[in-house]
Amino acid sequence: MAPAEFEQVLNNDPIDLDFDLINNEARYRPVGLTNGGRLLSAAWTIRNGKVRAIAAFLASVSDRKAFLEKPK
């Protein structure tokens, strides 16, 4: 995934699916749309005061279902 797509997911009203602490670092996992309409899951954290992308990938079937069932 392109870095721009990761940013688009975060800016296009994603839903938060998960939060975890890994090695005392908060990790967030939203799912949302890119400007081109691709539904992606992402993982990110805040490090040194900045958002750090960990990964972005096509949404799984369960992530897609959660996104489509979100309240409007």
ABEGO torsion letter per residue (X at the ends): XBAAAAAAAAAAGBBBABBBBBGGBBBBBBBBBBAAGBBBBBBBBBBGGBBBBABBBBBBAAAAAAAAABBX
